[in-house]
Amino acid sequence: MPLLPPSSGSQRTFLVAAAAFLLVAPFPSSAGWRVFFLLLALAALVWRRWRLDEAWDFALLPRAFAAAALAWSLLCVASLLWSVDPAYTQQELRRELLYDAIAFVVFFAGTRRAEELALWMRALIAGALVLGVCQWMHLLFPGRAWADSLSISPGPFATHIAMMVPLVAIAAWPKPNGLGWRLSAAIVACVALLFLGLAGESRILWVALIAAALVAFALFAAGLPRGGRARTLATRAFLAGLVLLIALMALSTESKFSVYPGARSTYEMLTLDERPVIWRIAAEKVADAPLLGHGYGRDIVGEDMRRGLQRASVLPYNHAHSVFLDVALQLGGVGSAIFVAMMAALAVALFAGRRTAAGLPIAIAGLALMTAYALKNVTDDFYFRTNSLLFWAVMGMMLGRAARARREP
């Protein structure tokens, strides 16, 4: 069977542009290309809506999620009225809110069939593998200009791996609702992504992936009969993966001793971590504007954060090193409540998709991805730039495909 059924010129334009966007988006210095491909994909969809009257199916969006996402967007825009730096907030509304919304719309409207979702999965996994090799080049050849140009920095890279590993569940799922990879190929791809993830030098990455594995296994096992062969194999695979993740976490923790040369144990290394100081100073800034915050934009109080951290003899950072604290800094308690409600509604929508054959692998991969992404952002904030852009692109394609699957016979 061909990768995709025969399609019109506008559909081919959309497919190529959308796949190219997914491939280039996570790479450094790709801002121009990712915006170009994203807008080209959007233009192709608009053309098809105008010329072919092809519905975008926004009515299929879960109402709770749509309402929370709209409330979040309106609050972000409204924060221009009280932002401490309106020019910065306006800039971030375009770079973050607008582009994230376009990515979600493009992939929600454009993911109609299993073949399209399969194309996106191939592009995402292939891009992650190439990006991982580039990140290892940066790690193995420090100080080399060519190697530095390949790196997106360890934090965003580790977050990218946390999002990509759960997608292997769809790759391993039988056709037509998955890619139908052989079990051996799926294991190789998963192990390769995990090994490449070591270049992210992140301890929390492995905690996030362990939690994601627990979620994926629980959802998968819930639909299997007790004592069956499939359940036994799934349990063994889960336990083997758990052992591997724990080993990689230990290896990653060991490598961190080079960052904390005065530490003689993991406990001492944790006591030297600067995050508690960062969080304390950020919490003090939250208390200055507890209801509506200081205005949209992750670095909205960056100058105040840097001054406070310098007084505490900590490396200066522009943000709170936690997505939840950063949301509170930007949009206060109101924004925090809406943000949590939006993410909870998204998780509920994915969970509801498990009732169909096409929606089950999407629910497993999507909820595992959300779990890993959330935990990775507890101790840092990568709900930002390419990580956020790809998160919303993936959520759009998953909700789009799951919603349409419910209408299929």
Buried (B, 14 or more C-beta within 10 A) or exposed (E): EEEBEEEEEBBEBBBBBBBBBBBBBBBBEBBEBBBBBBBBBBBBBEBBEEEEEBEBBEEBBBEBBBBBBEBBBEBBBBBBEBBBBBEBBBEBBEBBBEBBBBBBBBBBBBBBBBBBBBBBBBBBBBBBBBBBEBBBBBBEEEEEEEBBEBBBEBBBBBBBBBBBBBBBBBBBBEEBBBBBBEEEBBBEBBEBBBEBBBBBBBBBBBBBBBBBBBBBBEBBBEEBEEEEEEBEEBEEBBEEBBEBBEEBBEEBBEEBBEEBEEBEEBEEBBEEBBBEBBBEBBBEBBEEBEEBBBBBBBBBBBEBBBEBBEEEEBEBBBBBBBBBBBBBBBBBBBBBBBBEBBBEBBBEBBBBBBEBEBBBBBBBBBBBBBBBBBBBBBBBBBBBBBBBBBBBBBBBBBBBBBBBBEEEE
